[in-house]
Amino acid sequence: MKASEFDKAFEKGKDLTKHLDIKNARRPNKKTKRVNVDFPSWMVDALAQEATRLGVTRQAVIKVWVADKIDKQTSC
């Protein structure tokens, strides 16, 4: 399938999964790297409360907040 045909089918909302190699798909800039950070107890408690309020994990809250801060810093 040519790219132009693929684009047209996508725009029409057709299922294109049979044309994709999902097994070997990669997401650029999504490689993870583990880091350890020590937080004071009061901060962990506050993160846990916010995570509970949002219905997500503490890790998700931290990732979103850090990404938001980085985004604001780099867009200045």
mmCIF file as gemmi writes it, N, C-alpha and C atoms, coordinates in Angstrom:
data_model
loop_
_atom_site.group_PDB
_atom_site.id
_atom_site.type_symbol
_atom_site.label_atom_id
_atom_site.label_alt_id
_atom_site.label_comp_id
_atom_site.label_asym_id
_atom_site.label_entity_id
_atom_site.label_seq_id
_atom_site.pdbx_PDB_ins_code
_atom_site.Cartn_x
_atom_site.Cartn_y
_atom_site.Cartn_z
_atom_site.occupancy
_atom_site.B_iso_or_equiv
_atom_site.pdbx_formal_charge
_atom_site.auth_seq_id
_atom_site.auth_asym_id
_atom_site.pdbx_PDB_model_num
ATOM 1 N N . MET Axp A 1 ? 0.848 -1.176 0 1 0 ? 1 A 1
ATOM 2 C CA . MET Axp A 1 ? 0 0 0 1 0 ? 1 A 1
ATOM 3 C C . MET Axp A 1 ? 0.895 1.242 0 1 0 ? 1 A 1
ATOM 4 N N . LYS Axp A 2 ? 0.616 2.152 -0.885 1 0 ? 2 A 1
ATOM 5 C CA . LYS Axp A 2 ? 1.379 3.401 -0.961 1 0 ? 2 A 1
ATOM 6 C C . LYS Axp A 2 ? 0.997 4.299 0.206 1 0 ? 2 A 1
ATOM 7 N N . ALA Axp A 3 ? 1.905 5.189 0.553 1 0 ? 3 A 1
ATOM 8 C CA . ALA Axp A 3 ? 1.671 6.105 1.668 1 0 ? 3 A 1
ATOM 9 C C . ALA Axp A 3 ? 0.431 6.953 1.427 1 0 ? 3 A 1
ATOM 10 N N . SER Axp A 4 ? 0.227 7.404 0.209 1 0 ? 4 A 1
ATOM 11 C CA . SER Axp A 4 ? -0.945 8.24 -0.092 1 0 ? 4 A 1
ATOM 12 C C . SER Axp A 4 ? -2.238 7.449 0.103 1 0 ? 4 A 1
ATOM 13 N N . GLU Axp A 5 ? -2.23 6.171 -0.274 1 0 ? 5 A 1
ATOM 14 C CA . GLU Axp A 5 ? -3.399 5.315 -0.067 1 0 ? 5 A 1
ATOM 15 C C . GLU Axp A 5 ? -3.641 5.083 1.422 1 0 ? 5 A 1
ATOM 16 N N . PHE Axp A 6 ? -2.554 4.873 2.139 1 0 ? 6 A 1
ATOM 17 C CA . PHE Axp A 6 ? -2.638 4.678 3.587 1 0 ? 6 A 1
ATOM 18 C C . PHE Axp A 6 ? -3.253 5.917 4.241 1 0 ? 6 A 1
ATOM 19 N N . ASP Axp A 7 ? -2.765 7.094 3.844 1 0 ? 7 A 1
ATOM 20 C CA . ASP Axp A 7 ? -3.277 8.348 4.403 1 0 ? 7 A 1
ATOM 21 C C . ASP Axp A 7 ? -4.764 8.524 4.13 1 0 ? 7 A 1
ATOM 22 N N . LYS Axp A 8 ? -5.18 8.216 2.906 1 0 ? 8 A 1
ATOM 23 C CA . LYS Axp A 8 ? -6.605 8.35 2.543 1 0 ? 8 A 1
ATOM 24 C C . LYS Axp A 8 ? -7.465 7.391 3.36 1 0 ? 8 A 1
ATOM 25 N N . ALA Axp A 9 ? -6.998 6.157 3.511 1 0 ? 9 A 1
ATOM 26 C CA . ALA Axp A 9 ? -7.744 5.167 4.294 1 0 ? 9 A 1
ATOM 27 C C . ALA Axp A 9 ? -7.817 5.599 5.756 1 0 ? 9 A 1
ATOM 28 N N . PHE Axp A 10 ? -6.726 6.149 6.265 1 0 ? 10 A 1
ATOM 29 C CA . PHE Axp A 10 ? -6.701 6.639 7.649 1 0 ? 10 A 1
ATOM 30 C C . PHE Axp A 10 ? -7.721 7.761 7.823 1 0 ? 10 A 1
ATOM 31 N N . GLU Axp A 11 ? -7.709 8.695 6.899 1 0 ? 11 A 1
ATOM 32 C CA . GLU Axp A 11 ? -8.644 9.824 6.962 1 0 ? 11 A 1
ATOM 33 C C . GLU Axp A 11 ? -10.104 9.368 6.927 1 0 ? 11 A 1
ATOM 34 N N . LYS Axp A 12 ? -10.362 8.257 6.255 1 0 ? 12 A 1
ATOM 35 C CA . LYS Axp A 12 ? -11.717 7.711 6.181 1 0 ? 12 A 1
ATOM 36 C C . LYS Axp A 12 ? -12.069 6.888 7.417 1 0 ? 12 A 1
ATOM 37 N N . GLY Axp A 13 ? -11.07 6.705 8.317 1 0 ? 13 A 1
ATOM 38 C CA . GLY Axp A 13 ? -11.322 5.961 9.554 1 0 ? 13 A 1
ATOM 39 C C . GLY Axp A 13 ? -11.287 4.454 9.388 1 0 ? 13 A 1
ATOM 40 N N . LYS Axp A 14 ? -10.668 3.973 8.32 1 0 ? 14 A 1
ATOM 41 C CA . LYS Axp A 14 ? -10.605 2.529 8.084 1 0 ? 14 A 1
ATOM 42 C C . LYS Axp A 14 ? -9.596 1.872 9.018 1 0 ? 14 A 1
ATOM 43 N N . ASP Axp A 15 ? -9.81 0.6 9.292 1 0 ? 15 A 1
ATOM 44 C CA . ASP Axp A 15 ? -8.904 -0.192 10.125 1 0 ? 15 A 1
ATOM 45 C C . ASP Axp A 15 ? -7.659 -0.536 9.308 1 0 ? 15 A 1
ATOM 46 N N . LEU Axp A 16 ? -6.514 -0.025 9.742 1 0 ? 16 A 1
ATOM 47 C CA . LEU Axp A 16 ? -5.267 -0.221 9.009 1 0 ? 16 A 1
ATOM 48 C C . LEU Axp A 16 ? -4.303 -1.174 9.704 1 0 ? 16 A 1
ATOM 49 N N . THR Axp A 17 ? -4.751 -1.822 10.755 1 0 ? 17 A 1
ATOM 50 C CA . THR Axp A 17 ? -3.841 -2.666 11.535 1 0 ? 17 A 1
ATOM 51 C C . THR Axp A 17 ? -3.229 -3.793 10.724 1 0 ? 17 A 1
ATOM 52 N N . LYS Axp A 18 ? -3.923 -4.294 9.714 1 0 ? 18 A 1
ATOM 53 C CA . LYS Axp A 18 ? -3.355 -5.372 8.909 1 0 ? 18 A 1
ATOM 54 C C . LYS Axp A 18 ? -2.165 -4.893 8.083 1 0 ? 18 A 1
ATOM 55 N N . HIS Axp A 19 ? -2.011 -3.591 7.941 1 0 ? 19 A 1
ATOM 56 C CA . HIS Axp A 19 ? -0.905 -3.017 7.176 1 0 ? 19 A 1
ATOM 57 C C . HIS Axp A 19 ? 0.268 -2.603 8.07 1 0 ? 19 A 1
ATOM 58 N N . LEU Axp A 20 ? 0.124 -2.792 9.372 1 0 ? 20 A 1
ATOM 59 C CA . LEU Axp A 20 ? 1.151 -2.358 10.315 1 0 ? 20 A 1
ATOM 60 C C . LEU Axp A 20 ? 1.882 -3.545 10.926 1 0 ? 20 A 1
ATOM 61 N N . ASP Axp A 21 ? 3.161 -3.369 11.167 1 0 ? 21 A 1
ATOM 62 C CA . ASP Axp A 21 ? 3.981 -4.384 11.833 1 0 ? 21 A 1
ATOM 63 C C . ASP Axp A 21 ? 4.028 -4.011 13.319 1 0 ? 21 A 1
ATOM 64 N N . ILE Axp A 22 ? 2.95 -4.286 14.026 1 0 ? 22 A 1
ATOM 65 C CA . ILE Axp A 22 ? 2.805 -3.89 15.428 1 0 ? 22 A 1
ATOM 66 C C . ILE Axp A 22 ? 3.889 -4.52 16.307 1 0 ? 22 A 1
ATOM 67 N N . LYS Axp A 23 ? 4.276 -5.744 15.996 1 0 ? 23 A 1
ATOM 68 C CA . LYS Axp A 23 ? 5.258 -6.455 16.81 1 0 ? 23 A 1
ATOM 69 C C . LYS Axp A 23 ? 6.588 -5.713 16.886 1 0 ? 23 A 1
ATOM 70 N N . ASN Axp A 24 ? 6.97 -5.056 15.814 1 0 ? 24 A 1
ATOM 71 C CA . ASN Axp A 24 ? 8.251 -4.355 15.766 1 0 ? 24 A 1
ATOM 72 C C . ASN Axp A 24 ? 8.106 -2.837 15.88 1 0 ? 24 A 1
ATOM 73 N N . ALA Axp A 25 ? 6.938 -2.38 16.262 1 0 ? 25 A 1
ATOM 74 C CA . ALA Axp A 25 ? 6.706 -0.936 16.375 1 0 ? 25 A 1
ATOM 75 C C . ALA Axp A 25 ? 7.521 -0.353 17.524 1 0 ? 25 A 1
ATOM 76 N N . ARG Axp A 26 ? 8.007 0.847 17.329 1 0 ? 26 A 1
ATOM 77 C CA . ARG Axp A 26 ? 8.781 1.564 18.344 1 0 ? 26 A 1
ATOM 78 C C . ARG Axp A 26 ? 8.194 2.949 18.517 1 0 ? 26 A 1
ATOM 79 N N . ARG Axp A 27 ? 8.313 3.496 19.707 1 0 ? 27 A 1
ATOM 80 C CA . ARG Axp A 27 ? 7.866 4.86 19.984 1 0 ? 27 A 1
ATOM 81 C C . ARG Axp A 27 ? 9.103 5.71 20.238 1 0 ? 27 A 1
ATOM 82 N N . PRO Axp A 28 ? 9.416 6.633 19.341 1 0 ? 28 A 1
ATOM 83 C CA . PRO Axp A 28 ? 10.619 7.449 19.527 1 0 ? 28 A 1
ATOM 84 C C . PRO Axp A 28 ? 10.568 8.254 20.824 1 0 ? 28 A 1
ATOM 85 N N . ASN Axp A 29 ? 11.701 8.395 21.454 1 0 ? 29 A 1
ATOM 86 C CA . ASN Axp A 29 ? 11.844 9.171 22.692 1 0 ? 29 A 1
ATOM 87 C C . ASN Axp A 29 ? 10.998 8.639 23.84 1 0 ? 29 A 1
ATOM 88 N N . LYS Axp A 30 ? 10.625 7.371 23.801 1 0 ? 30 A 1
ATOM 89 C CA . LYS Axp A 30 ? 9.812 6.791 24.867 1 0 ? 30 A 1
ATOM 90 C C . LYS Axp A 30 ? 10.57 5.738 25.667 1 0 ? 30 A 1
ATOM 91 N N . LYS Axp A 31 ? 11.858 5.579 25.383 1 0 ? 31 A 1
ATOM 92 C CA . LYS Axp A 31 ? 12.654 4.625 26.147 1 0 ? 31 A 1
ATOM 93 C C . LYS Axp A 31 ? 12.709 5.105 27.595 1 0 ? 31 A 1
ATOM 94 N N . THR Axp A 32 ? 12.512 4.201 28.511 1 0 ? 32 A 1
ATOM 95 C CA . THR Axp A 32 ? 12.508 4.593 29.917 1 0 ? 32 A 1
ATOM 96 C C . THR Axp A 32 ? 13.86 4.341 30.556 1 0 ? 32 A 1
ATOM 97 N N . LYS Axp A 33 ? 14.124 5.12 31.565 1 0 ? 33 A 1
ATOM 98 C CA . LYS Axp A 33 ? 15.34 4.966 32.349 1 0 ? 33 A 1
ATOM 99 C C . LYS Axp A 33 ? 14.954 5.156 33.805 1 0 ? 33 A 1
ATOM 100 N N . ARG Axp A 34 ? 15.3 4.195 34.627 1 0 ? 34 A 1
ATOM 101 C CA . ARG Axp A 34 ? 14.926 4.232 36.045 1 0 ? 34 A 1
ATOM 102 C C . ARG Axp A 34 ? 15.826 5.192 36.805 1 0 ? 34 A 1
ATOM 103 N N . VAL Axp A 35 ? 15.195 6.012 37.637 1 0 ? 35 A 1
ATOM 104 C CA . VAL Axp A 35 ? 15.932 6.898 38.545 1 0 ? 35 A 1
ATOM 105 C C . VAL Axp A 35 ? 15.349 6.74 39.942 1 0 ? 35 A 1
ATOM 106 N N . ASN Axp A 36 ? 16.165 6.923 40.941 1 0 ? 36 A 1
ATOM 107 C CA . ASN Axp A 36 ? 15.712 6.856 42.326 1 0 ? 36 A 1
ATOM 108 C C . ASN Axp A 36 ? 15.759 8.262 42.913 1 0 ? 36 A 1
ATOM 109 N N . VAL Axp A 37 ? 14.669 8.658 43.526 1 0 ? 37 A 1
ATOM 110 C CA . VAL Axp A 37 ? 14.586 9.971 44.149 1 0 ? 37 A 1
ATOM 111 C C . VAL Axp A 37 ? 14.037 9.782 45.557 1 0 ? 37 A 1
ATOM 112 N N . ASP Axp A 38 ? 14.689 10.398 46.517 1 0 ? 38 A 1
ATOM 113 C CA . ASP Axp A 38 ? 14.21 10.352 47.895 1 0 ? 38 A 1
ATOM 114 C C . ASP Axp A 38 ? 13.389 11.607 48.173 1 0 ? 38 A 1
ATOM 115 N N . PHE Axp A 39 ? 12.162 11.398 48.666 1 0 ? 39 A 1
ATOM 116 C CA . PHE Axp A 39 ? 11.27 12.498 49.03 1 0 ? 39 A 1
ATOM 117 C C . PHE Axp A 39 ? 11.019 12.467 50.529 1 0 ? 39 A 1
ATOM 118 N N . PRO Axp A 40 ? 10.809 13.635 51.136 1 0 ? 40 A 1
ATOM 119 C CA . PRO Axp A 40 ? 10.406 13.63 52.538 1 0 ? 40 A 1
ATOM 120 C C . PRO Axp A 40 ? 9.02 12.992 52.673 1 0 ? 40 A 1
ATOM 121 N N . SER Axp A 41 ? 8.745 12.465 53.845 1 0 ? 41 A 1
ATOM 122 C CA . SER Axp A 41 ? 7.472 11.757 54.076 1 0 ? 41 A 1
ATOM 123 C C . SER Axp A 41 ? 6.261 12.62 53.765 1 0 ? 41 A 1
ATOM 124 N N . TRP Axp A 42 ? 6.303 13.891 54.16 1 0 ? 42 A 1
ATOM 125 C CA . TRP Axp A 42 ? 5.143 14.765 53.925 1 0 ? 42 A 1
ATOM 126 C C . TRP Axp A 42 ? 4.863 14.909 52.43 1 0 ? 42 A 1
ATOM 127 N N . MET Axp A 43 ? 5.931 14.875 51.607 1 0 ? 43 A 1
ATOM 128 C CA . MET Axp A 43 ? 5.757 15.001 50.166 1 0 ? 43 A 1
ATOM 129 C C . MET Axp A 43 ? 5.155 13.721 49.579 1 0 ? 43 A 1
ATOM 130 N N . VAL Axp A 44 ? 5.604 12.585 50.065 1 0 ? 44 A 1
ATOM 131 C CA . VAL Axp A 44 ? 5.048 11.311 49.612 1 0 ? 44 A 1
ATOM 132 C C . VAL Axp A 44 ? 3.567 11.229 49.979 1 0 ? 44 A 1
ATOM 133 N N . ASP Axp A 45 ? 3.233 11.678 51.183 1 0 ? 45 A 1
ATOM 134 C CA . ASP Axp A 45 ? 1.828 11.684 51.61 1 0 ? 45 A 1
ATOM 135 C C . ASP Axp A 45 ? 0.986 12.588 50.718 1 0 ? 45 A 1
ATOM 136 N N . ALA Axp A 46 ? 1.521 13.768 50.389 1 0 ? 46 A 1
ATOM 137 C CA . ALA Axp A 46 ? 0.794 14.696 49.524 1 0 ? 46 A 1
ATOM 138 C C . ALA Axp A 46 ? 0.634 14.116 48.115 1 0 ? 46 A 1
ATOM 139 N N . LEU Axp A 47 ? 1.673 13.46 47.62 1 0 ? 47 A 1
ATOM 140 C CA . LEU Axp A 47 ? 1.588 12.809 46.314 1 0 ? 47 A 1
ATOM 141 C C . LEU Axp A 47 ? 0.547 11.696 46.326 1 0 ? 47 A 1
ATOM 142 N N . ALA Axp A 48 ? 0.524 10.92 47.41 1 0 ? 48 A 1
ATOM 143 C CA . ALA Axp A 48 ? -0.443 9.83 47.527 1 0 ? 48 A 1
ATOM 144 C C . ALA Axp A 48 ? -1.871 10.364 47.543 1 0 ? 48 A 1
ATOM 145 N N . GLN Axp A 49 ? -2.099 11.464 48.257 1 0 ? 49 A 1
ATOM 146 C CA . GLN Axp A 49 ? -3.435 12.074 48.3 1 0 ? 49 A 1
ATOM 147 C C . GLN Axp A 49 ? -3.855 12.55 46.917 1 0 ? 49 A 1
ATOM 148 N N . GLU Axp A 50 ? -2.944 13.205 46.207 1 0 ? 50 A 1
ATOM 149 C CA . GLU Axp A 50 ? -3.273 13.695 44.858 1 0 ? 50 A 1
ATOM 150 C C . GLU Axp A 50 ? -3.507 12.531 43.908 1 0 ? 50 A 1
ATOM 151 N N . ALA Axp A 51 ? -2.71 11.486 44.028 1 0 ? 51 A 1
ATOM 152 C CA . ALA Axp A 51 ? -2.893 10.308 43.181 1 0 ? 51 A 1
ATOM 153 C C . ALA Axp A 51 ? -4.253 9.66 43.439 1 0 ? 51 A 1
ATOM 154 N N . THR Axp A 52 ? -4.626 9.563 44.698 1 0 ? 52 A 1
ATOM 155 C CA . THR Axp A 52 ? -5.926 8.994 45.045 1 0 ? 52 A 1
ATOM 156 C C . THR Axp A 52 ? -7.057 9.858 44.489 1 0 ? 52 A 1
ATOM 157 N N . ARG Axp A 53 ? -6.911 11.165 44.634 1 0 ? 53 A 1
ATOM 158 C CA . ARG Axp A 53 ? -7.931 12.095 44.125 1 0 ? 53 A 1
ATOM 159 C C . ARG Axp A 53 ? -8.12 11.939 42.619 1 0 ? 53 A 1
ATOM 160 N N . LEU Axp A 54 ? -7.004 11.755 41.914 1 0 ? 54 A 1
ATOM 161 C CA . LEU Axp A 54 ? -7.054 11.625 40.456 1 0 ? 54 A 1
ATOM 162 C C . LEU Axp A 54 ? -7.332 10.2 39.982 1 0 ? 54 A 1
ATOM 163 N N . GLY Axp A 55 ? -7.164 9.228 40.881 1 0 ? 55 A 1
ATOM 164 C CA . GLY Axp A 55 ? -7.379 7.828 40.513 1 0 ? 55 A 1
ATOM 165 C C . GLY Axp A 55 ? -6.237 7.256 39.694 1 0 ? 55 A 1
ATOM 166 N N . VAL Axp A 56 ? -5.021 7.744 39.976 1 0 ? 56 A 1
ATOM 167 C CA . VAL Axp A 56 ? -3.832 7.259 39.275 1 0 ? 56 A 1
ATOM 168 C C . VAL Axp A 56 ? -2.764 6.896 40.313 1 0 ? 56 A 1
ATOM 169 N N . THR Axp A 57 ? -1.61 6.456 39.845 1 0 ? 57 A 1
ATOM 170 C CA . THR Axp A 57 ? -0.521 6.117 40.761 1 0 ? 57 A 1
ATOM 171 C C . THR Axp A 57 ? 0.292 7.361 41.117 1 0 ? 57 A 1
ATOM 172 N N . ARG Axp A 58 ? 1.047 7.268 42.208 1 0 ? 58 A 1
ATOM 173 C CA . ARG Axp A 58 ? 1.96 8.372 42.564 1 0 ? 58 A 1
ATOM 174 C C . ARG Axp A 58 ? 2.946 8.613 41.443 1 0 ? 58 A 1
ATOM 175 N N . GLN Axp A 59 ? 3.427 7.523 40.857 1 0 ? 59 A 1
ATOM 176 C CA . GLN Axp A 59 ? 4.394 7.643 39.767 1 0 ? 59 A 1
ATOM 177 C C . GLN Axp A 59 ? 3.807 8.452 38.608 1 0 ? 59 A 1
ATOM 178 N N . ALA Axp A 60 ? 2.544 8.225 38.292 1 0 ? 60 A 1
ATOM 179 C CA . ALA Axp A 60 ? 1.895 8.972 37.21 1 0 ? 60 A 1
ATOM 180 C C . ALA Axp A 60 ? 1.824 10.454 37.541 1 0 ? 60 A 1
ATOM 181 N N . VAL Axp A 61 ? 1.498 10.779 38.779 1 0 ? 61 A 1
ATOM 182 C CA . VAL Axp A 61 ? 1.445 12.184 39.196 1 0 ? 61 A 1
ATOM 183 C C . VAL Axp A 61 ? 2.816 12.828 39.036 1 0 ? 61 A 1
ATOM 184 N N . ILE Axp A 62 ? 3.847 12.153 39.512 1 0 ? 62 A 1
ATOM 185 C CA . ILE Axp A 62 ? 5.204 12.688 39.421 1 0 ? 62 A 1
ATOM 186 C C . ILE Axp A 62 ? 5.595 12.903 37.96 1 0 ? 62 A 1
ATOM 187 N N . LYS Axp A 63 ? 5.328 11.919 37.102 1 0 ? 63 A 1
ATOM 188 C CA . LYS Axp A 63 ? 5.692 12.035 35.695 1 0 ? 63 A 1
ATOM 189 C C . LYS Axp A 63 ? 4.996 13.218 35.029 1 0 ? 63 A 1
ATOM 190 N N . VAL Axp A 64 ? 3.707 13.377 35.299 1 0 ? 64 A 1
ATOM 191 C CA . VAL Axp A 64 ? 2.959 14.481 34.689 1 0 ? 64 A 1
ATOM 192 C C . VAL Axp A 64 ? 3.469 15.821 35.196 1 0 ? 64 A 1
ATOM 193 N N . TRP Axp A 65 ? 3.698 15.942 36.496 1 0 ? 65 A 1
ATOM 194 C CA . TRP Axp A 65 ? 4.171 17.204 37.057 1 0 ? 65 A 1
ATOM 195 C C . TRP Axp A 65 ? 5.561 17.56 36.549 1 0 ? 65 A 1
ATOM 196 N N . VAL Axp A 66 ? 6.449 16.589 36.485 1 0 ? 66 A 1
ATOM 197 C CA . VAL Axp A 66 ? 7.808 16.857 35.993 1 0 ? 66 A 1
ATOM 198 C C . VAL Axp A 66 ? 7.766 17.223 34.505 1 0 ? 66 A 1
ATOM 199 N N . ALA Axp A 67 ? 6.984 16.482 33.721 1 0 ? 67 A 1
ATOM 200 C CA . ALA Axp A 67 ? 6.862 16.791 32.295 1 0 ? 67 A 1
ATOM 201 C C . ALA Axp A 67 ? 6.299 18.184 32.084 1 0 ? 67 A 1
ATOM 202 N N . ASP Axp A 68 ? 5.314 18.563 32.897 1 0 ? 68 A 1
ATOM 203 C CA . ASP Axp A 68 ? 4.715 19.898 32.799 1 0 ? 68 A 1
ATOM 204 C C . ASP Axp A 68 ? 5.756 20.977 33.094 1 0 ? 68 A 1
ATOM 205 N N . LYS Axp A 69 ? 6.544 20.781 34.12 1 0 ? 69 A 1
ATOM 206 C CA . LYS Axp A 69 ? 7.584 21.742 34.491 1 0 ? 69 A 1
ATOM 207 C C . LYS Axp A 69 ? 8.637 21.852 33.393 1 0 ? 69 A 1
ATOM 208 N N . ILE Axp A 70 ? 9.066 20.728 32.854 1 0 ? 70 A 1
ATOM 209 C CA . ILE Axp A 70 ? 10.063 20.741 31.775 1 0 ? 70 A 1
ATOM 210 C C . ILE Axp A 70 ? 9.496 21.456 30.551 1 0 ? 70 A 1
ATOM 211 N N . ASP Axp A 71 ? 8.243 21.181 30.234 1 0 ? 71 A 1
ATOM 212 C CA . ASP Axp A 71 ? 7.6 21.819 29.089 1 0 ? 71 A 1
ATOM 213 C C . ASP Axp A 71 ? 7.556 23.341 29.261 1 0 ? 71 A 1
ATOM 214 N N . LYS Axp A 72 ? 7.208 23.779 30.452 1 0 ? 72 A 1
ATOM 215 C CA . LYS Axp A 72 ? 7.152 25.225 30.721 1 0 ? 72 A 1
ATOM 216 C C . LYS Axp A 72 ? 8.538 25.854 30.643 1 0 ? 72 A 1
ATOM 217 N N . GLN Axp A 73 ? 9.54 25.151 31.127 1 0 ? 73 A 1
ATOM 218 C CA . GLN Axp A 73 ? 10.909 25.673 31.126 1 0 ? 73 A 1
ATOM 219 C C . GLN Axp A 73 ? 11.461 25.779 29.695 1 0 ? 73 A 1
ATOM 220 N N . THR Axp A 74 ? 11.148 24.784 28.865 1 0 ? 74 A 1
ATOM 221 C CA . THR Axp A 74 ? 11.716 24.771 27.521 1 0 ? 74 A 1
ATOM 222 C C . THR Axp A 74 ? 10.946 25.656 26.549 1 0 ? 74 A 1
ATOM 223 N N . SER Axp A 75 ? 9.735 26.059 26.9 1 0 ? 75 A 1
ATOM 224 C CA . SER Axp A 75 ? 8.954 26.906 26.001 1 0 ? 75 A 1
ATOM 225 C C . SER Axp A 75 ? 9.141 28.39 26.297 1 0 ? 75 A 1
ATOM 226 N N . CYS Axp A 76 ? 10.005 28.717 27.245 1 0 ? 76 A 1
ATOM 227 C CA . CYS Axp A 76 ? 10.249 30.128 27.58 1 0 ? 76 A 1
ATOM 228 C C . CYS Axp A 76 ? 11.207 30.769 26.612 1 0 ? 76 A 1
